[in-house]
Amino acid sequence: MTDLAAIADEESPQAERNELGKITIADKVVAKIAAQAAGENPDAGAAAARLLGVALPGAGHLGLRASDLDALPKTSADVDGSLVVLSMELSVRWPAAVREVTDQVRSHIRDRVRDLTGLTVQEVRIVVAALVTDITPPPRVR
């Protein structure tokens, strides 16, 4: 019996694998999970598309991404084994404190990605590209 216990102990690193094999999670899937997690913060959302570093106002009418607190931010992920590096471009509700919002978003993303995938988020790079107000513009008079 001691021989079987010794063999089981030797194989314990292999216990994480089973007859189904190894599960890998695509970069795009992790990026979507992170974007959804960021969108769960009411003070963060999508930022308008940019051309040569300049935001394109009215980009939403052209079918491009517009600054919107109800939309998901542009996100990319680089998965290397069990580690993830995320990059995100988002907008922040004005007058919320940018640092507080980005810290909350980073923390929530790390938790959600870890809980849903088992991966460890090593770094979350956030670019705040726009400040958005909830003030709706007045109607145009013709």
N, C-alpha and C positions, 0 to 999 in steps of 0.2 A: 504493500500500500504506500509505503514511503516513496517508491519510485514514481507512482502516479502523481503524488503531491508535488514532487520535484519537477516533473514534466509540466504540470499545470502552472507552477510558478514561473518556469522558463517561458511559457507561452503567454503569460499575462500581457506583455506589450502587444501581442497579436489579438488580444481579446476585443479591441476596439473594432476590428474588422470582423465581418461575419460572412456567411455564404453569399450574400448579395454583392459583396465587393466594396469598393471605395466610392464614397459620394463626393462629387465636386460641385461647387456652386459657381456659376458663371459671373463674370464681372458685372454684366448688365443687371443681373438679378440683385446683386448686392447694392448697386447704384440705385435701383428702384426702391429697395427697402429703405435706404438712407434718405432718398428724396421724400418718400412718404412720411418718414419719421420727422424730418425737418418741417414738412407741411402741417404736422400736428401742433406746432407752436403757432398761436394766433398772431404773433408779431413778426412772423417770417413767411416769405413766399417767393414766387418767381420774379426774376429781374428781367427787364427788357433786353432784347437782343442788342448787341453792340457791333459797330463797324469801325475798325481802327480806333478802338477805345472810346467811341462816342455812342451813347445810347440813341437808339432810333425811336423817337417819339411817334406814336401812332402805328407802331409795328404790328399791333394786333389786327389792324385793318388790312394789313398786307398778308396775313396768315402767319406772321412770325410771332415769337414769344413776346408778350408785353409784361410790364411790371404789374403784378397782381398778387395780393396776399392770399387769394383763394386757390392759386395754381401752385404746382410743385416746382421747386427750383431745379435748374440744370445741374446735374450731378454726374460724376464719373468715378469709377472705382478701379483699383488695381489690387487684385487678390494674388498673394504669393504664399502658397501653402495655407497656413491658418491665420496669416496676418493680412490686414486690409489697410490701404491708404486711400482716403476719399478726398475728392476736390469738389467744391460746390460754389455756385454763384447764386446769391439770393438777394432779395430786397427785404428791408426792415421797416416796420410801421414807425412813422414819425409821430411823436417825439420819444419813443422808447429808447432806452440806453442800448446802443449798438453792442457794446461789450457784454452786457448781461444777456441779451438775446442770443448772441453767438455762443456764449458759454453754455447756455441752456440747450441750444440746438446740438452742440458737440456732445454734451453729456447724454442727451436723449438718443442721439444716433448711436453712440457707443453701446448703450444699453439694449436698444432694439435689435441692432445687428447681432450682438452677442446672443440675445435670447432667441432670435429666430433662426440663426445660422450656426451658432457655435463658434464663429470666427472672432478674432480679436482685432478691434480697430486700433491701429497703431497711431494714425494721424488723421485729422480732419482739417483740410485746408479750406477756409471760407473766405470768399471775396464778397463784400457787401457792395453791390453795384448800384443800388438805388434806395432812396428813402421814399416811402409811400404814405400818403395821407388817405384817410377814409372820406375826405370831403368830396362830395360829388360836384362836378362843375354845374354852374347854373344853366338852365335850358337856353338854347340859342333863339334869339328873336329874329324873325325875318321881316 
